[in-house]
Amino acid sequence: MKKILIFLSFFLFFNASFFNPILDTNNIEIEINRLVGEDISITWSVNYDTYDYIVMEISHRNNDEKYELSSSEGEVKLCCYPDYVRVTITVFVTKIEDVTGSDCAVGECKKFTKEEYVNQELLQIIPPPTTTSTTTTTTTTTTLPPSIIEETDFLNIEITNELITTIPLFEDVDLTDQEKNSIAVIVSTGIIILFYIVLLLQEWFNKIISTNNIKWFSKEKTFKGSRKLVNFIKVVFVLLSTAFLIGYVEEGADLSLDLENLAIFISALVGLIVVTLFYEGTEGFIERKIFKQNVNIKWAPQAVFFAGISTLAFIYFEMPIGFIFGFFATAYIAGNRNTAKLSPKFYSMMILSLGGFGFFYLTSVPLIKESSVFTAIAALSYLMCLEGVLFKSLPGGGNELFESLRDSKGIYKVFPLISFLLGVWLFIRVLIIQPDSEFANMQQELLSMGSFSYTLGLGLLGYISVILFLGLFIKVSNKK
């Protein structure tokens, strides 16, 4: 429990030191309505006396359109938007303050502070019934050119799935931006912290299952004799079922067989294979070839359990929470050996971090960017890698960092720390700081849920209690 408290203090420290563009629903008003067919109207009103400029961003089917608005209020009618439409309005304001004292050499100086205020609205695929009312307002109507619709094949189909479209691509993240590297842009909410605690505890639960002899999972799990085929079937079953459930939840509980659903399934399938091979595969290969240990690859039924919980959470909370468990198989290492000069777990963490960055970089390659399917595969793969290396390493989770330190000698203990810090930096810089990151989009989803978000928080607390109870029960039972 102390290790979990240490992690919470570490996580809160990082998030408390970051600052997000300010959400302002009072002074920035957005209204999206469906008209006839695929036509929509967007009405906005910005109640700031002075501002630098206003930017409206329209996200639809994995495409982002940005416009600088010439007026603080107005209305625009657009076509064609049959699916989800997310509209974000950002107001850029420069504030001037008088500065006196030792910081001002001439006695009176001016300090310029740039601030961003943002609001966001989401239009669903099937709009709710609306009533017609007549009001008298003064608006400025702006006509924007419609998007060009191009014919696409399977490798370039339009993907509207929020899990894919909200993951930032390489060109969206400036890793050399010193301001964003030193000033965080997100203040986490309590519910999002609970969400990351859930991911951490899931890895802790997986660690317990993989290190304890559990009779429910221990049968027919080796590669010896006729059981080799049985184990292979189990591994494939976990892989396919987990990928299916991930696609099912993130696609919006749509079981129809179409190209987009197939693309999401393939993306999840590739992501699961990549993250497992990079981590479990790397460690198992080194243990077998270098240290001559007996390595068995066994199925991870808990992966299906966590994906199933995601499915239930989506059905009952109507929100893709995404308890994605990125490892569908686990490497079991049997045998006694002396402490290594440098632990194989270091290589696993480093390969997973570098592999995650590699897929992140691929989202900037023209060949990948030109195909929505390739982009989805790269984006989902790097998301799983970056989340996997963090929750595998932290105390209270997989605790692989401490195990790697214990399995290394002398000065070589520095290398596991370096790989861990690299994974933490990539996780925060890519998935936390960005305004369009997974963290920021989840925050917007929670804000749009209103009071129902409290129900979600209670559900997360209940799920945390279940995981803790099952994990402690397994540990106590195994000791007895």
C-alpha positions as CSV (number, residue, x, y, z in Angstrom):
1,M,0.0,0.0,0.0
2,K,2.9,2.4,0.7
3,K,4.1,1.8,-2.8
4,I,0.7,2.8,-4.2
5,L,0.8,6.0,-2.1
6,I,4.3,6.8,-3.4
7,F,3.0,6.5,-6.9
8,L,0.0,8.7,-6.2
9,S,2.2,11.4,-4.8
10,F,4.5,11.1,-7.9
11,F,1.5,11.3,-10.3
12,L,-0.2,14.2,-8.5
13,F,3.1,16.1,-8.4
14,F,3.4,15.9,-12.2
15,N,-0.2,16.9,-12.9
16,A,-0.2,19.7,-10.3
17,S,2.7,21.2,-12.0
18,F,1.0,21.3,-15.4
19,F,-1.5,23.9,-16.6
20,N,-4.2,23.4,-19.2
21,P,-5.8,25.9,-21.5
22,I,-8.7,27.3,-19.5
23,L,-12.1,25.7,-20.1
24,D,-14.7,28.6,-20.3
25,T,-18.3,27.5,-20.9
26,N,-19.7,30.8,-19.7
27,N,-18.0,33.2,-22.2
28,I,-17.6,30.8,-25.1
29,E,-20.9,29.4,-26.3
30,I,-21.2,26.8,-29.0
31,E,-24.4,25.2,-30.4
32,I,-24.4,22.5,-33.1
33,N,-27.7,21.4,-34.8
34,R,-28.5,19.0,-37.6
35,L,-30.6,20.5,-40.4
36,V,-31.7,18.3,-43.3
37,G,-29.8,15.1,-44.1
38,E,-26.1,15.5,-43.5
39,D,-26.2,19.4,-43.2
40,I,-25.4,20.9,-39.9
41,S,-25.3,24.5,-38.4
42,I,-22.8,25.8,-36.0
43,T,-23.6,28.9,-33.9
44,W,-21.0,30.6,-31.7
45,S,-20.8,33.5,-29.3
46,V,-17.6,34.7,-27.6
47,N,-18.1,37.2,-24.8
48,Y,-14.7,38.8,-24.5
49,D,-14.2,42.5,-24.9
50,T,-10.6,42.1,-26.2
51,Y,-8.9,39.2,-27.7
52,D,-6.1,38.4,-30.2
53,Y,-7.9,35.9,-32.5
54,I,-10.5,33.1,-32.4
55,V,-9.9,29.7,-33.9
56,M,-12.7,27.1,-34.7
57,E,-11.6,23.5,-35.2
58,I,-14.1,20.9,-36.7
59,S,-13.2,17.2,-36.2
60,H,-15.1,14.7,-38.2
61,R,-14.1,11.2,-39.5
62,N,-10.4,11.5,-38.6
63,N,-10.2,14.9,-40.3
64,D,-9.5,18.2,-38.6
65,E,-10.5,21.5,-40.2
66,K,-9.3,24.8,-38.6
67,Y,-10.7,28.3,-39.4
68,E,-9.9,31.7,-37.9
69,L,-13.1,33.4,-37.2
70,S,-13.5,37.0,-38.2
71,S,-16.3,37.8,-35.7
72,S,-17.0,37.0,-32.1
73,E,-20.4,35.6,-32.9
74,G,-22.0,34.1,-35.9
75,E,-23.5,31.1,-37.6
76,V,-22.2,28.8,-40.4
77,K,-24.0,26.0,-42.3
78,L,-21.9,23.1,-43.5
79,C,-22.2,19.8,-45.4
80,C,-21.6,16.9,-45.3
81,Y,-21.3,15.5,-41.7
82,P,-23.2,12.3,-41.2
83,D,-21.3,11.0,-38.2
84,Y,-19.9,12.4,-35.0
85,V,-18.8,16.1,-35.2
86,R,-16.7,17.8,-32.5
87,V,-16.4,21.6,-32.6
88,T,-13.7,23.3,-30.5
89,I,-13.4,27.1,-30.2
90,T,-10.2,28.5,-28.8
91,V,-9.9,32.2,-27.8
92,F,-6.3,33.6,-27.6
93,V,-6.0,36.5,-25.2
94,T,-2.9,38.6,-24.4
95,K,-3.1,40.3,-21.0
96,I,-0.9,43.3,-20.1
97,E,0.2,43.9,-16.5
98,D,2.2,46.8,-15.0
99,V,5.4,45.6,-13.4
100,T,7.4,47.7,-10.9
101,G,10.2,46.9,-8.5
102,S,13.6,45.2,-9.0
103,D,12.4,43.3,-12.0
104,C,11.9,46.6,-13.9
105,A,15.0,48.7,-14.6
106,V,13.1,51.8,-15.8
107,G,10.6,52.1,-12.9
108,E,7.5,51.0,-14.8
109,C,7.3,48.1,-17.2
110,K,4.7,46.1,-19.0
111,K,4.3,42.3,-18.7
112,F,2.6,40.4,-21.5
113,T,0.8,37.1,-20.6
114,K,-0.7,34.9,-23.3
115,E,-3.7,32.8,-22.3
116,E,-6.0,30.4,-24.1
117,Y,-9.7,29.8,-23.3
118,V,-11.5,26.9,-24.9
119,N,-14.9,25.3,-25.1
120,Q,-16.0,22.2,-27.0
121,E,-19.3,20.6,-28.2
122,L,-20.0,17.2,-29.7
123,L,-22.8,16.3,-32.1
124,Q,-23.9,12.7,-32.1
125,I,-24.6,10.5,-35.1
126,I,-28.3,10.3,-34.3
127,P,-29.5,13.7,-33.0
128,P,-32.0,13.8,-30.3
129,P,-35.5,15.1,-31.1
130,T,-35.6,18.9,-31.2
131,T,-38.4,21.4,-30.7
132,T,-38.8,24.5,-32.8
133,S,-38.7,27.8,-31.1
134,T,-38.5,31.3,-32.5
135,T,-36.0,33.8,-31.0
136,T,-34.7,37.1,-32.3
137,T,-30.9,37.3,-32.4
138,T,-28.3,39.2,-34.4
139,T,-25.8,36.9,-35.9
140,T,-23.1,37.1,-38.6
141,T,-23.4,34.3,-41.2
142,T,-20.2,33.0,-42.6
143,T,-20.0,30.5,-45.5
144,L,-17.2,28.0,-45.5
145,P,-16.3,25.8,-48.4
146,P,-17.5,22.2,-47.9
147,S,-14.9,19.4,-47.5
148,I,-13.9,17.5,-50.6
149,I,-15.2,13.9,-50.5
150,E,-12.8,11.5,-52.2
151,E,-13.2,7.9,-53.1
152,T,-11.2,5.6,-50.8
153,D,-10.2,2.0,-50.7
154,F,-9.9,-0.2,-47.6
155,L,-6.4,1.2,-46.6
156,N,-7.8,4.7,-46.7
157,I,-11.3,4.5,-45.3
158,E,-12.5,7.2,-43.0
159,I,-12.3,6.2,-39.3
160,T,-14.4,8.2,-36.8
161,N,-13.5,6.1,-33.8
162,E,-12.6,8.4,-30.9
163,L,-9.9,6.1,-29.6
164,I,-8.0,6.5,-32.9
165,T,-8.9,10.1,-33.8
166,T,-8.0,11.6,-30.4
167,I,-4.5,10.1,-30.3
168,P,-2.1,12.9,-31.3
169,L,0.1,12.2,-34.4
170,F,3.8,13.0,-34.7
171,E,3.2,16.3,-36.3
172,D,0.8,17.4,-33.5
173,V,3.6,17.2,-30.9
174,D,6.6,19.5,-30.9
175,L,9.1,17.7,-28.7
176,T,11.4,20.7,-28.8
177,D,8.9,23.1,-27.4
178,Q,10.6,24.1,-24.2
179,E,7.6,25.9,-22.8
180,K,5.5,22.8,-23.0
181,N,8.3,20.6,-21.8
182,S,8.6,22.7,-18.6
183,I,5.0,23.8,-18.1
184,A,2.4,21.1,-18.0
185,V,-0.9,21.8,-19.8
186,I,-3.3,19.5,-17.9
187,V,-4.9,19.6,-14.4
188,S,-6.2,16.2,-13.8
189,T,-9.6,15.5,-12.2
190,G,-10.1,13.0,-9.4
191,I,-12.0,10.7,-11.8
192,I,-9.2,10.6,-14.3
193,I,-6.8,9.8,-11.5
194,L,-9.0,6.9,-10.5
195,F,-8.9,5.7,-14.1
196,Y,-5.1,5.6,-14.1
197,I,-5.2,3.9,-10.7
198,V,-7.4,1.2,-12.3
199,L,-4.8,0.6,-15.1
200,L,-2.1,0.5,-12.4
201,L,-4.0,-2.1,-10.3
202,Q,-4.8,-4.2,-13.4
203,E,-1.0,-4.6,-14.0
204,W,-0.6,-5.4,-10.3
205,F,-3.3,-8.0,-10.6
206,N,-1.6,-9.4,-13.7
207,K,1.7,-9.6,-11.8
208,I,0.0,-11.6,-9.0
209,I,-1.4,-14.1,-11.5
210,S,1.9,-14.5,-13.3
211,T,3.9,-15.0,-10.2
212,N,1.6,-17.3,-8.1
213,N,0.6,-20.8,-8.8
214,I,-3.2,-20.5,-9.3
215,K,-5.0,-23.8,-9.9
216,W,-7.6,-22.2,-12.1
217,F,-5.0,-21.1,-14.7
218,S,-2.1,-23.5,-14.1
219,K,-3.5,-26.5,-16.0
220,E,-2.3,-27.3,-19.5
221,K,-0.2,-24.1,-19.8
222,T,3.2,-25.5,-20.8
223,F,4.7,-26.3,-24.2
224,K,5.4,-29.9,-23.4
225,G,3.9,-32.8,-25.4
226,S,0.3,-32.6,-26.5
227,R,-0.4,-29.5,-24.3
228,K,1.6,-27.3,-26.7
229,L,-1.4,-27.1,-29.1
230,V,-3.8,-26.4,-26.3
231,N,-1.7,-23.6,-24.9
232,F,-1.4,-22.1,-28.4
233,I,-5.2,-22.2,-28.9
234,K,-5.6,-20.4,-25.6
235,V,-3.1,-17.7,-26.5
236,V,-4.8,-17.1,-29.9
237,F,-8.3,-17.1,-28.2
238,V,-7.2,-14.4,-25.8
239,L,-5.6,-12.3,-28.6
240,L,-8.7,-12.5,-30.9
241,S,-11.3,-12.0,-28.1
242,T,-9.4,-9.1,-26.5
243,A,-9.0,-7.4,-29.9
244,F,-12.6,-7.9,-30.7
245,L,-13.8,-6.5,-27.4
246,I,-11.6,-3.4,-27.7
247,G,-13.0,-2.8,-31.2
248,Y,-16.5,-3.4,-30.0
249,V,-16.3,-0.9,-27.2
250,E,-14.3,1.8,-28.9
251,E,-16.4,1.6,-32.1
252,G,-19.6,2.3,-30.1
253,A,-21.0,-1.2,-29.5
254,D,-21.7,-1.7,-33.2
255,L,-21.6,-5.4,-34.2
256,S,-22.1,-4.7,-37.9
257,L,-19.5,-6.2,-40.2
258,D,-18.2,-3.2,-42.2
259,L,-14.8,-1.9,-43.3
260,E,-14.4,0.5,-40.4
261,N,-15.2,-2.1,-37.8
262,L,-12.7,-4.5,-39.5
263,A,-10.1,-1.8,-39.5
264,I,-10.5,-1.1,-35.8
265,F,-10.3,-4.9,-35.1
266,I,-7.1,-5.2,-37.1
267,S,-5.6,-2.1,-35.4
268,A,-6.3,-3.6,-31.9
269,L,-4.9,-7.0,-33.0
270,V,-1.6,-5.5,-34.3
271,G,-1.3,-3.3,-31.2
272,L,-1.7,-6.3,-28.9
273,I,0.8,-8.4,-30.8
274,V,3.4,-5.6,-30.9
275,V,3.3,-4.7,-27.2
276,T,3.5,-8.3,-26.1
277,L,6.4,-9.2,-28.5
278,F,8.3,-6.0,-27.5
279,Y,8.1,-6.6,-23.7
280,E,7.4,-10.3,-22.9
281,G,9.1,-11.5,-26.1
282,T,12.3,-9.5,-25.5
283,E,12.7,-10.6,-21.9
284,G,11.9,-14.3,-22.8
285,F,14.4,-14.3,-25.7
286,I,17.2,-12.9,-23.5
287,E,16.5,-15.3,-20.6
288,R,16.4,-18.3,-23.0
289,K,19.4,-17.5,-25.2
290,I,21.7,-15.6,-22.9
291,F,20.9,-17.0,-19.4
292,K,19.8,-20.5,-20.6
293,Q,16.6,-20.4,-18.6
294,N,13.4,-22.4,-19.3
295,V,10.9,-19.9,-20.7
296,N,7.2,-20.8,-21.3
297,I,4.7,-18.5,-23.0
298,K,1.3,-18.8,-21.3
299,W,-2.1,-17.3,-22.0
300,A,-3.3,-14.3,-20.0
301,P,-7.0,-14.9,-19.3
302,Q,-7.1,-11.7,-17.3
303,A,-6.7,-9.7,-20.5
304,V,-10.2,-11.0,-21.6
305,F,-11.5,-10.1,-18.2
306,F,-10.3,-6.5,-18.3
307,A,-11.6,-6.1,-21.9
308,G,-15.0,-7.5,-20.8
309,I,-15.1,-5.0,-18.0
310,S,-14.5,-2.3,-20.6
311,T,-17.5,-3.6,-22.6
312,L,-19.8,-3.6,-19.6
313,A,-18.6,-0.1,-18.6
314,F,-19.4,1.2,-22.1
315,I,-22.9,-0.4,-22.1
316,Y,-23.9,0.9,-18.7
317,F,-22.0,4.3,-18.7
318,E,-22.3,5.0,-22.4
319,M,-18.6,6.0,-22.5
320,P,-15.6,4.2,-24.0
321,I,-13.6,4.0,-20.7
322,G,-11.0,1.7,-22.3
323,F,-9.5,-0.7,-19.7
324,I,-7.2,-1.9,-22.4
325,F,-4.8,-4.6,-21.2
326,G,-2.0,-4.7,-23.7
327,F,-0.5,-8.1,-22.9
328,F,-2.4,-11.2,-24.1
329,A,0.4,-13.6,-23.1
330,T,3.0,-13.8,-20.3
331,A,6.5,-15.2,-20.3
332,Y,7.0,-17.6,-17.3
333,I,10.7,-18.0,-16.5
334,A,11.8,-21.1,-14.5
335,G,15.3,-21.7,-13.2
336,N,17.8,-20.3,-10.8
337,R,20.6,-17.9,-12.0
338,N,22.9,-15.4,-10.5
339,T,22.2,-11.7,-10.6
340,A,22.7,-10.4,-14.1
341,K,25.1,-7.5,-14.8
342,L,22.2,-5.7,-16.5
343,S,18.7,-7.1,-16.0
344,P,16.8,-8.4,-19.1
345,K,13.9,-6.3,-17.9
346,F,15.9,-3.2,-18.8
347,Y,16.0,-4.2,-22.4
348,S,12.2,-5.0,-22.3
349,M,11.4,-1.5,-20.9
350,M,13.7,0.2,-23.4
351,I,12.5,-1.8,-26.4
352,L,8.9,-1.0,-25.4
353,S,9.6,2.7,-25.0
354,L,11.6,3.0,-28.2
355,G,9.0,0.8,-30.0
356,G,6.3,3.2,-28.8
357,F,8.2,6.2,-30.0
358,G,8.9,4.4,-33.3
359,F,5.2,3.9,-34.0
360,F,4.5,7.5,-32.8
361,Y,7.1,8.7,-35.4
362,L,5.4,6.5,-38.1
363,T,2.3,8.7,-37.8
364,S,4.4,11.4,-39.5
365,V,5.5,9.3,-42.5
366,P,3.6,10.1,-45.7
367,L,3.0,6.5,-46.6
368,I,1.3,5.9,-43.2
369,K,-0.5,9.2,-43.1
370,E,-2.1,8.6,-46.5
371,S,-3.8,5.5,-45.2
372,S,-6.3,5.8,-42.3
373,V,-5.9,2.1,-41.5
374,F,-2.1,2.3,-41.2
375,T,-2.4,5.5,-39.1
376,A,-4.9,3.7,-36.8
377,I,-2.5,0.8,-36.4
378,A,0.5,3.0,-35.6
379,A,-1.5,5.3,-33.2
380,L,-3.1,2.4,-31.2
381,S,0.3,0.6,-31.1
382,Y,2.2,3.5,-29.6
383,L,-0.6,4.2,-27.2
384,M,-0.4,0.6,-25.8
385,C,3.4,0.7,-25.7
386,L,3.6,4.0,-23.8
387,E,0.9,3.0,-21.3
388,G,2.4,-0.5,-21.0
389,V,5.9,0.6,-20.1
390,L,4.7,3.0,-17.4
391,F,2.2,0.7,-15.6
392,K,4.5,-2.3,-16.0
393,S,7.3,-0.4,-14.2
394,L,5.6,1.5,-11.4
395,P,5.3,0.3,-7.7
396,G,1.7,-0.8,-7.1
397,G,1.6,-2.0,-10.7
398,G,3.9,-4.5,-12.3
399,N,6.8,-3.2,-10.1
400,E,9.3,-4.2,-12.9
401,L,11.5,-1.2,-12.2
402,F,12.4,-2.4,-8.7
403,E,12.9,-6.0,-10.0
404,S,15.2,-4.7,-12.7
405,L,17.2,-2.8,-10.1
406,R,17.5,-5.8,-7.9
407,D,18.6,-7.9,-10.9
408,S,21.4,-5.5,-11.9
409,K,24.8,-4.9,-10.4
410,G,26.6,-1.7,-9.3
411,I,26.7,1.1,-11.8
412,Y,24.4,-0.8,-14.2
413,K,21.5,0.0,-11.9
414,V,21.4,3.4,-13.5
415,F,20.3,2.0,-16.8
416,P,16.9,0.7,-15.6
417,L,16.2,4.2,-14.1
418,I,17.1,5.8,-17.4
419,S,14.7,3.6,-19.3
420,F,12.0,4.2,-16.8
421,L,12.4,8.0,-16.9
422,L,12.3,7.9,-20.7
423,G,9.0,6.0,-20.6
424,V,7.6,8.5,-18.1
425,W,8.7,11.5,-20.1
426,L,7.1,10.0,-23.3
427,F,3.9,9.1,-21.5
428,I,3.5,12.6,-20.1
429,R,4.8,14.6,-23.1
430,V,2.7,12.7,-25.7
431,L,-0.4,11.4,-23.8
432,I,-0.9,14.0,-21.1
433,I,0.4,17.5,-22.0
434,Q,-1.1,17.8,-25.5
435,P,-4.4,19.8,-25.6
436,D,-5.8,17.0,-27.9
437,S,-4.3,14.2,-25.9
438,E,-6.1,11.1,-24.5
439,F,-6.1,12.8,-21.1
440,A,-7.6,16.1,-22.3
441,N,-10.3,14.4,-24.4
442,M,-11.3,12.2,-21.4
443,Q,-11.5,15.4,-19.3
444,Q,-13.9,16.9,-21.9
445,E,-16.0,13.7,-22.0
446,L,-16.4,13.9,-18.2
447,L,-17.3,17.5,-18.3
448,S,-20.0,16.8,-20.9
449,M,-21.5,14.0,-18.7
450,G,-22.4,16.4,-16.0
451,S,-23.6,14.9,-12.7
452,F,-23.5,11.4,-14.3
453,S,-19.7,11.6,-14.0
454,Y,-20.1,11.0,-10.3
455,T,-21.8,7.7,-11.0
456,L,-18.8,6.8,-13.2
457,G,-16.4,7.7,-10.3
458,L,-18.3,5.4,-7.9
459,G,-18.1,2.7,-10.5
460,L,-14.4,3.1,-10.7
461,L,-14.1,2.9,-6.9
462,G,-16.1,-0.3,-6.9
463,Y,-13.9,-1.8,-9.7
464,I,-10.8,-0.8,-7.7
465,S,-12.2,-2.5,-4.7
466,V,-12.9,-5.7,-6.6
467,I,-9.4,-5.8,-8.1
468,L,-7.8,-5.3,-4.7
469,F,-9.9,-7.9,-3.1
470,L,-9.2,-10.5,-5.8
471,G,-5.5,-9.8,-5.8
472,L,-5.1,-10.0,-2.0
473,F,-7.3,-13.1,-1.9
474,I,-5.0,-14.9,-4.4
475,K,-1.8,-13.9,-2.5
476,V,-3.2,-15.1,0.8
477,S,-4.5,-18.3,-0.7
478,N,-1.2,-19.0,-2.4
479,K,0.7,-18.5,0.9
480,K,-1.6,-21.0,2.7
